[in-house]
Structures are given as C-alpha cells and as structure tokens.
C-alpha cells in the first residue's frame, strides 16, 4: 500500500497526473496502461458531468426567469417576482448542500474497496488484498483535493454572509413597518430602478430621494448579486482544477494498485497483459525474458503438427495436437504468449487440435455418413474456442464454414445435432462478452461461419423447430447481401440442392426483388 503514500506530495495536479501516467506506460504493457487511463477519464468525466449539468440547469433558469425579464425596463411589474425567484434559485441552504456534496466524494473510498474486492477474484488476485489502507487516507485525499476549491469556498462564505445580512435586514424592516408601508417601500424600490435587479442603475438624483430603508434593501440586494456572481464564476474555474486533481487521485489509486501488484508478479516471471476495468477482469502473460524458450518450443511443436497434417498422418496429428493443447492448458500463464501475427499459443493449440479432428471427421465422411455426423457433432460440442477460416486455409485445409456446410447437409434430418452449431456460436459470443477470448480469437465483426449460423437459425425457425438462444440474439442482425450470395454459391458448389439451399435461394431472390422494388419506387418518386 506504499504507492499512494509515495504520491502524497504537493504540486500541480496536472503535472502530477502526467508524471503518474508516464510511470504507467513505462512499467505496464501499453494495453493495460491505456485501459487504466481510459477508465479514470470515463469515471472522472461522468462524475463531473452530473455536477456540471446541475449547475448549468440552475444558470439557465436564472437566465430565463430572472436576467432576461429584468433586461426589459418597461416590465417593472414582474421585477419583484424575478428578484424573489433569484433568491429561490440561489437559496443559500441549497447551494451549501450542493457544495458540500461536491466536496464530500462519498464514493471515493467505497469505490476503491469494491474494486479491490472484485479484482481479487482473478488469478493471483490475492495480491490485491494487501492494498487496503490504514488510517484516514481517503479523508486526507479529500482534503488535498478540496484545496482546489479554496477560492470558491471563500466566495461562498462571502455570499452566505451577504445573503444572511439581506434576509436579516428585510426581517428587521418588516418588523418595524406595517404591512402596507412595507409593500409601498418595495414598490418605491421597483419604480426607482432603470434596469432592475442586476442592473443596479438608479435614476440620477433618485437615490437621495429614496427612503433610507429602501436604499438599504437596494444596496443589500446588489451586494448579494455581486457575491453570487463571484461565487458562480469561480465555481466554474475551480471545478476544472478539482476535476484534474480528482483524476490524478484516481490514477494514483487504480494505476498504483496495478503497478504495485505487477512488480510482485514480475518476480514470478509474469505480468498483466490485458485489463477490462469496467468488469474488473485481467489477463496475465509471461514476461519477455521468460517467453523465449516457450516460443521456441511452441513454434517447433506447431511446425511438427503442420507437417503431420500435410503428410495426412491424421491419427498422429490428433495425438500430438491433443498433447500440445493439454500441456498449454496446464500452464495458464503461457496460454496468452504471442507466437506470431498477434496469435497466442492457446489459439494455435486449439486451431491445430481442431484441424486434426476435422481431418479425421472428413475421413469418416468418405466412409460412413452416420459416424461422420456423430463424430462432428461431438467435435462442435467440445470445441472450446474460435477458429478462423483463413487460418485453416493457410494450413491447406477446408475452412470451418465449408466443414459446417458438410455437417449441415447430412444432418438436416437430425435437428438436435444441428443445434450444436448454434450452441457453439452462442458460447463464443458469451466468451467475448466475458473477455475470455485469447489473442488470435478476436471477433471484431461477424465471420462467414457466424452468418451461416444466423441463416441456419432462421431456417430452423421457419421449419417451426425449437428456437435456439443464438436465434434470439441474432434475429435482428442483418446478413449482408453479398455474404448471402457468397454462402449460397459455396453451398451449392459443395453440397448441391437440399432444403437449406432452397432456403438460401429464396432469401437471395427476395432480397433482389426488394432491392429492385426500392429502386423503381425511388425513380417513380423522382
């Protein structure tokens, strides 16, 4: 818990923020440092936006309900109402509570400890449990942040005194004058103002003619207005300073936590690789010094399995790829090590295992269709990760999309097994949402196999079959016409005519007719 203590030095918050940010990018991976910075920015902007919206709403009401009507010197009958409204909108008690709410930062400590509680559920998360504070650290942080608001606080005190003096003056005069005389006094004040409250311009010579009590009220009102404007203007300036200081404190708290834990992790040869602070999830990897031997071993193993696949030694490829996958899975810290092209060891291990099993399935396809269906169904049932078509193509193999088409064509009579394709795609989407994908699996946009699954889900729905959960989340997803045409052609080329091809044909025909109709409709409208 030493980091925040070390950061408790005096200085310009903006400079301290940049210094802390520099340390994050120097000592953490770029992705982790960027996520921490982005999180702090989001939290800070959201917190102060609420404050800004509240202040802006009041200022707009003051402009519309007070300042604007008072700029019309001929509309003196509403002047008294406007002044009353001014005191309602700037009621000293409400402004005091608002300022107190700004300075309290009630969620500063709770937010941090909630973060510690959640982040510690990750692998090696027990290290975060050591980052609890002793003493009144958060109260001290609040006091230091509130130094940014010193001038605003002093201006509020001046406004408070002016407001109190005005209300005391009015109360005193009301106690001395009968009701009618007090009303006449107020009327005299209103009649004497050229520009109303806020302009404070009395007709020359009239000031001396005013009742002394009336003049006192005019001066007291003007003093309140001036003190309010000083407070309100300074509030805008100081809030920007406070926001900068707040972001610096947040960066020190959260960034400092990861810097502290990362130092301890590095002593064991690992470090943070990815971070999703919104969900309190992180991923670990080996440090560069430890990656060399692992990458060499993995690269040699990958080349060996590729060679076995190329020579069609399928059973041996299955054996070696399964051993490779199991070994990688036993050591989670090596799983995310990047081999090449941004792809991790775990991705390659899964890719090659799937490739070998797919080749075995295709062997069965040429011999016995029923066995092929059963084997492939089990393959997709147990497939734990994303496999991309271009990586299978690079191995000189059939793509996953084509493989699914084979399975689909021969499994049309077995709906339960076809649902496994949709279940698989659903599980991949869930893994993406849970930040559980490994480098190489990225699902930035829908792939051909996912679009095929969407069309399959709609096809099964059209046949009044049980709706799969994948259908529910993808029913509003538009399949691009070009993709639909491409899938239809590929399906016809590899599988021929069947009920699913007829469905694809109907979809593309309807889309063409719809596009043609829209074009004709557009021409007619012109």
C-alpha positions in Angstrom: 0.0 0.0 0.0 3.0 2.2 -0.3 2.3 3.7 -3.7 -0.4 6.2 -2.8 1.7 7.2 0.2 4.6 7.9 -2.1 2.4 10.0 -4.3 1.2 12.3 -1.4 3.4 15.2 -2.4 2.5 18.7 -3.1 2.5 20.0 -6.6 0.4 20.9 -9.6 -2.3 18.1 -10.1 -2.0 18.4 -13.9 1.8 17.8 -13.7 1.4 15.0 -11.2 -1.2 13.4 -13.4 1.2 13.4 -16.4 4.0 12.1 -14.2 1.9 9.2 -12.9 0.6 8.4 -16.4 4.2 8.3 -17.7 5.0 5.7 -15.0 2.1 3.6 -16.0 3.2 3.4 -19.7 6.8 2.7 -18.7 6.1 -0.1 -16.2 2.9 -1.8 -17.6 2.1 -3.1 -21.1 0.6 -0.4 -23.4 -2.9 -2.0 -23.4 -3.1 -2.2 -19.6 -1.8 1.4 -19.1 -4.3 2.6 -21.8 -7.2 0.9 -20.1 -6.4 2.4 -16.7 -6.1 5.9 -18.2 -9.3 5.4 -20.2 -11.2 4.2 -17.1 -10.0 7.1 -15.0 -11.1 9.6 -17.8 -14.5 7.9 -18.1 -15.1 7.9 -14.3 -13.9 11.5 -13.9 -15.9 12.9 -16.8 -19.1 11.0 -15.7 -18.8 12.3 -12.1 -18.2 15.9 -13.0 -20.8 15.9 -15.8 -23.5 15.3 -13.2 -22.2 18.3 -11.3 -22.0 20.4 -14.4 -25.5 19.5 -15.5 -26.9 20.6 -12.2 -25.1 23.9 -12.2 -25.9 24.5 -15.9 -29.6 23.9 -15.3 -29.7 26.5 -12.5 -27.8 29.0 -14.6 -30.3 28.5 -17.5 -33.2 29.0 -15.1 -31.6 32.2 -13.7 -31.1 33.5 -17.3 -34.7 32.7 -18.4 -36.6 33.5 -15.2 -34.5 36.4 -13.8 -32.0 38.0 -16.1 -34.0 38.1 -19.3 -37.2 39.6 -17.9 -35.2 42.2 -15.9 -33.4 43.4 -19.0 -36.8 44.9 -20.0 -37.0 48.2 -18.1 -40.7 48.7 -19.0 -41.8 45.4 -17.5 -41.5 46.6 -13.8 -44.5 44.7 -12.6 -42.5 41.4 -12.8 -39.3 42.8 -11.2 -40.4 41.8 -7.7 -41.3 38.3 -8.9 -37.9 38.0 -10.6 -36.0 39.0 -7.5 -38.0 36.6 -5.4 -37.2 33.9 -8.0 -33.5 34.7 -7.8 -33.4 34.2 -4.1 -35.3 30.9 -4.5 -32.8 29.6 -7.2 -29.8 30.7 -5.2 -31.1 29.7 -1.8 -28.1 29.6 0.5 -29.1 26.4 2.1 -29.4 24.5 -1.2 -26.1 26.0 -2.5 -24.4 25.0 0.7 -25.7 21.4 0.4 -24.7 21.3 -3.3 -21.1 22.5 -2.5 -20.9 20.0 0.4 -21.9 17.2 -2.0 -19.2 18.2 -4.4 -16.5 18.3 -1.7 -17.5 15.1 0.0 -16.6 12.5 -2.7 -18.8 9.9 -0.8 -17.8 7.0 -3.2 -14.1 7.6 -3.3 -13.2 5.0 -0.6 -16.1 2.7 -1.2 -15.4 2.5 -5.0 -11.8 1.7 -4.4 -12.5 -1.1 -1.9 -15.3 -2.5 -4.1 -12.7 -2.6 -6.9 -10.2 -4.5 -4.6 -12.9 -7.0 -3.6 -13.8 -7.8 -7.2 -10.4 -7.6 -8.9 -9.0 -10.0 -6.2 -11.3 -12.8 -7.7 -8.9 -13.1 -10.7 -5.9 -15.4 -10.9 -3.2 -14.2 -8.3 -5.8 -11.7 -7.2 -4.9 -12.3 -3.5 -2.0 -9.8 -4.1 -4.6 -7.0 -4.3 -5.9 -7.9 -0.9 -2.8 -6.4 0.6 -3.7 -3.0 -0.8 -6.1 -1.9 1.9 -5.3 1.4 3.6 -4.8 2.1 7.2 -5.7 5.4 8.9 -7.7 8.2 7.3 -6.1 8.1 3.9 -9.3 8.9 2.0 -10.1 11.8 4.2 -6.6 13.2 3.7 -7.0 12.8 -0.1 -10.4 14.6 0.0 -8.8 17.5 2.0 -6.0 17.8 -0.5 -8.4 17.7 -3.5 -10.5 20.4 -1.8 -7.6 22.8 -1.8 -8.5 23.3 -5.4 -11.8 24.8 -4.2 -10.4 27.2 -1.6 -11.4 30.4 -3.5 -14.8 29.0 -4.3 -15.3 28.2 -0.6 -14.3 31.7 0.5 -16.6 33.2 -2.1 -19.4 31.0 -0.8 -18.8 32.3 2.7 -19.0 35.9 1.4 -22.2 35.0 -0.4 -23.6 33.3 2.7 -22.8 36.5 4.8 -24.4 38.8 2.2 -27.4 36.6 1.9 -27.8 36.4 5.7 -27.4 40.2 6.0 -30.0 40.8 3.4 -32.6 38.5 5.0 -31.9 39.9 8.4 -32.3 43.5 7.0 -35.6 42.6 5.4 -36.8 40.8 8.6 -35.9 43.9 10.7 -37.7 46.4 8.4 -40.7 44.1 8.2 -40.9 44.0 11.9 -40.8 47.8 12.1 -43.2 48.7 9.3 -46.9 47.8 9.0 -47.7 45.5 6.0 -49.0 48.3 3.7 -45.9 50.5 4.3 -43.6 47.6 3.5 -45.4 47.0 0.3 -45.1 50.7 -0.6 -41.4 50.5 0.2 -40.9 47.6 -2.2 -42.9 49.5 -4.9 -40.7 52.6 -4.4 -37.6 50.4 -4.9 -39.0 48.9 -8.1 -40.1 52.2 -9.6 -36.6 53.7 -9.0 -34.7 51.0 -10.9 -33.9 51.7 -14.5 -32.6 48.3 -15.4 -34.0 46.3 -12.5 -32.2 43.9 -10.2 -28.8 43.0 -11.7 -28.5 46.4 -13.5 -28.4 48.3 -10.2 -28.7 51.6 -12.0 -30.7 54.2 -10.1 -32.0 57.3 -11.9 -29.6 60.1 -11.1 -30.7 62.0 -8.1 -33.3 59.4 -7.1 -31.0 57.6 -4.7 -31.1 60.6 -2.3 -34.9 60.7 -2.6 -35.4 57.0 -1.6 -36.5 56.1 1.9 -33.3 55.1 3.9 -34.7 51.6 4.4 -35.4 51.3 0.6 -31.8 52.3 -0.1 -30.5 49.7 2.4 -32.5 47.0 0.6 -31.3 48.0 -2.8 -27.7 48.0 -1.6 -28.1 44.7 0.2 -29.7 43.1 -2.9 -26.8 44.4 -5.1 -24.3 43.0 -2.6 -26.0 39.6 -2.7 -26.0 39.7 -6.6 -22.3 40.6 -6.8 -21.3 37.9 -4.2 -23.4 35.3 -6.1 -21.7 36.2 -9.4 -18.3 35.9 -7.9 -19.1 32.6 -6.4 -20.7 31.2 -9.6 -17.9 32.3 -11.9 -15.2 31.0 -9.6 -17.0 27.7 -9.2 -16.6 27.0 -12.9 -12.9 27.7 -12.7 -12.2 25.7 -9.6 -14.3 22.7 -10.7 -11.9 22.3 -13.6 -9.0 22.3 -11.2 -10.8 19.9 -8.9 -11.6 17.5 -11.8 -7.9 17.4 -12.7 -7.0 16.7 -9.1 -9.7 14.0 -8.9 -8.4 12.3 -12.0 -4.9 12.4 -10.6 -6.1 10.8 -7.3 -8.0 8.1 -9.2 -5.0 7.4 -11.5 -2.8 7.1 -8.4 -5.3 4.7 -6.7 -6.0 2.4 -9.5 -2.8 2.8 -11.5 -0.8 2.5 -8.3 -2.6 -0.8 -7.4 -1.6 -2.4 -10.7 1.9 -1.0 -10.6 2.4 -2.5 -7.1 0.9 -5.9 -8.0 2.7 -6.0 -11.3 6.1 -5.6 -9.5 5.3 -8.6 -7.4 4.1 -10.7 -10.4 7.2 -9.9 -12.3 9.2 -11.6 -9.5 7.5 -14.8 -10.6 8.1 -14.2 -14.3 4.6 -13.0 -15.2 2.8 -9.6 -15.8 -0.5 -8.1 -16.7 -1.3 -8.5 -20.4 -4.9 -7.3 -20.8 -7.3 -5.4 -18.5 -11.0 -4.7 -18.5 -11.5 -2.4 -15.6 -15.2 -1.9 -16.2 -15.7 -5.6 -15.4 -12.7 -6.0 -13.0 -11.1 -8.7 -15.2 -7.5 -9.0 -16.2 -5.3 -11.5 -18.1 -1.7 -12.5 -17.4 1.3 -13.4 -19.6 4.9 -14.4 -19.2 7.4 -11.5 -19.1 9.5 -11.2 -22.3 12.6 -12.7 -20.5 10.6 -15.9 -19.9 8.9 -16.1 -23.3 12.0 -17.1 -25.4 12.2 -20.8 -24.6 8.4 -21.2 -24.6 8.1 -19.6 -28.1 10.9 -21.8 -29.5 9.2 -25.0 -28.1 5.7 -23.9 -29.3 7.0 -23.0 -32.8 8.7 -26.3 -33.2 5.6 -28.2 -32.0 3.3 -26.2 -34.3 5.6 -27.0 -37.3 5.7 -30.7 -36.4 1.9 -30.9 -36.3 1.6 -29.0 -39.5 4.0 -31.5 -41.1 1.9 -34.4 -39.9 -1.3 -32.8 -41.3 0.4 -32.2 -44.6 1.5 -35.8 -44.8 -2.0 -36.9 -43.9 -0.8 -38.7 -40.8 -4.0 -37.8 -39.1 -4.0 -40.1 -36.1 -0.5 -39.0 -35.1 -1.5 -35.3 -35.7 -4.5 -35.9 -33.3 -2.3 -37.4 -30.7 0.4 -34.7 -30.8 -2.0 -31.8 -31.1 -4.0 -33.1 -28.1 -0.8 -33.4 -26.0 0.2 -29.9 -27.1 -3.2 -28.4 -26.2 -3.3 -30.2 -22.8 0.2 -29.1 -21.9 -0.5 -25.4 -22.8 -3.8 -25.6 -20.8 -1.9 -26.8 -17.7 0.1 -23.6 -17.5 -2.3 -20.7 -17.9 0.5 -18.1 -17.8 1.9 -19.4 -21.1 -1.5 -19.6 -22.8 -1.5 -15.9 -23.8 2.1 -15.8 -25.1 2.1 -14.4 -28.6 3.7 -16.7 -31.2 3.3 -14.6 -34.4 0.8 -12.3 -36.1 -0.8 -11.4 -32.8 -1.9 -15.0 -32.2 -1.3 -16.8 -28.9 0.0 -20.3 -28.1 -3.5 -21.3 -26.8 -5.1 -20.2 -30.1 -2.6 -22.2 -32.2 -3.0 -25.2 -29.9 -6.8 -25.2 -30.3 -6.5 -24.5 -34.1 -4.3 -27.5 -34.7 -6.3 -29.8 -32.5 -9.5 -28.8 -34.4 -7.7 -29.1 -37.7 -6.6 -32.7 -36.9 -10.0 -33.7 -35.7 -11.7 -32.1 -38.7 -9.4 -34.1 -41.0 -10.4 -37.3 -39.1 -14.1 -36.3 -39.4 -13.6 -35.9 -43.2 -12.0 -39.3 -43.4 -15.2 -40.7 -41.8 -17.3 -38.6 -44.2 -15.9 -40.6 -47.1 -16.6 -43.9 -45.4 -19.7 -43.7 -43.2 -22.0 -40.7 -43.1 -23.7 -41.6 -39.8 -20.4 -41.9 -38.0 -19.3 -38.6 -39.6 -22.4 -36.9 -38.2 -21.9 -38.3 -34.7 -18.2 -37.5 -34.6 -18.6 -34.0 -35.9 -21.5 -33.3 -33.5 -19.2 -34.2 -30.6 -16.4 -32.1 -32.1 -18.5 -29.0 -32.1 -20.0 -29.8 -28.7 -16.5 -29.8 -27.2 -14.9 -27.1 -29.3 -13.9 -24.5 -26.7 -12.5 -21.7 -28.8 -12.9 -19.6 -32.0 -11.3 -21.0 -35.2 -10.9 -18.7 -38.2 -11.4 -19.8 -41.8 -8.3 -18.0 -43.0 -6.0 -19.9 -40.6 -7.4 -23.3 -41.7 -7.0 -22.2 -45.3 -3.4 -21.3 -44.6 -2.8 -24.9 -43.4 -4.1 -26.0 -46.8 -7.3 -27.4 -45.3 -11.1 -27.0 -45.7 -12.5 -23.9 -43.9 -14.7 -24.2 -40.9 -17.6 -22.7 -42.9 -17.2 -25.4 -45.6 -16.9 -28.1 -42.9 -20.1 -26.8 -41.2 -21.9 -27.0 -44.6 -20.9 -30.7 -44.9 -22.3 -31.3 -41.4 -25.4 -29.3 -42.1 -26.2 -31.0 -45.4 -26.0 -34.5 -43.9 -27.6 -33.6 -40.6 -30.7 -31.9 -41.9 -32.8 -34.8 -40.5 -31.2 -34.5 -37.1 -32.3 -31.2 -35.7 -30.8 -31.7 -32.2 -27.3 -32.1 -33.6 -27.7 -29.1 -35.9 -28.5 -27.0 -32.8 -24.9 -27.8 -31.7 -23.6 -25.4 -34.3 -25.8 -22.6 -32.9 -24.8 -23.5 -29.3 -21.2 -23.3 -30.3 -21.6 -19.8 -31.8 -23.6 -18.7 -28.8 -20.8 -19.8 -26.4 -18.2 -17.9 -28.4 -20.3 -14.7 -28.2 -20.6 -15.2 -24.4 -16.9 -15.7 -24.1 -16.3 -12.5 -26.0 -18.7 -10.6 -23.6 -16.9 -12.1 -20.6 -13.5 -11.0 -22.0 -12.5 -14.7 -22.2 -11.0 -14.7 -25.7 -7.3 -15.4 -26.3 -5.1 -13.3 -28.7 -6.0 -14.6 -32.2 -9.6 -15.3 -31.4 -10.8 -11.7 -31.9 -14.4 -11.4 -33.1 -14.3 -7.8 -34.4 -17.2 -8.5 -36.8 -19.3 -11.4 -37.9 -17.5 -14.1 -39.8 -18.8 -16.3 -42.7 -19.4 -19.2 -40.3 -21.4 -16.9 -38.0 -23.5 -15.6 -40.8 -24.1 -19.2 -41.9 -25.2 -20.0 -38.3 -27.6 -17.0 -38.4 -29.2 -18.2 -41.6 -29.3 -21.8 -40.2 -31.1 -20.5 -37.1 -33.7 -18.6 -39.2 -34.1 -21.7 -41.4 -34.8 -23.9 -38.4 -37.3 -21.3 -37.1 -39.1 -21.3 -40.5 -39.5 -25.1 -40.1 -41.3 -24.5 -36.8 -38.5 -26.1 -34.9 -37.5 -25.1 -31.3 -35.9 -21.6 -31.2 -32.3 -21.7 -30.2 -30.9 -18.9 -27.9 -28.5 -17.9 -30.7 -31.5 -17.2 -32.9 -32.9 -14.8 -30.3 -29.7 -12.6 -30.1 -29.1 -12.7 -33.9 -32.6 -12.3 -35.2 -32.1 -8.5 -35.8 -28.6 -9.0 -37.3 -28.6 -8.1 -41.0 -26.8 -10.6 -43.2 -25.1 -8.5 -46.0 -26.5 -9.4 -49.4 -23.0 -10.1 -50.8 -22.3 -12.5 -48.0 -25.6 -14.2 -48.5 -24.9 -14.7 -52.3 -21.4 -16.0 -51.5 -22.7 -18.5 -49.0 -25.4 -19.7 -51.4 -22.9 -20.2 -54.2 -20.4 -22.0 -51.9 -23.2 -24.2 -50.5 -24.4 -25.2 -54.0 -20.9 -25.9 -55.1 -20.0 -28.1 -52.2 -23.4 -29.7 -51.2 -25.8 -29.3 -54.1 -29.6 -28.9 -53.8 -31.4 -29.6 -50.5 -33.9 -27.8 -48.3 -31.4 -25.5 -46.8 -30.1 -24.5 -50.3 -33.7 -23.8 -51.3 -34.0 -21.5 -48.3 -30.8 -19.6 -49.2 -32.1 -19.3 -52.8 -35.4 -17.9 -51.5 -33.6 -15.4 -49.2 -31.4 -14.0 -52.0 -34.3 -13.9 -54.5 -36.5 -12.0 -52.1 -33.6 -9.6 -51.3 -33.1 -8.9 -55.1 -36.8 -8.3 -55.6 -36.8 -6.0 -52.6 -33.8 -4.0 -53.9 -35.3 -3.8 -57.4 -38.7 -2.6 -56.0 -36.9 0.1 -53.9 -35.0 1.3 -56.9 -38.2 1.5 -59.1 -40.0 3.2 -56.2 -37.2 5.8 -56.0 -37.4 6.5 -59.7 -41.1 6.9 -59.6 -40.9 9.3 -56.7 -38.4 11.5 -58.6 
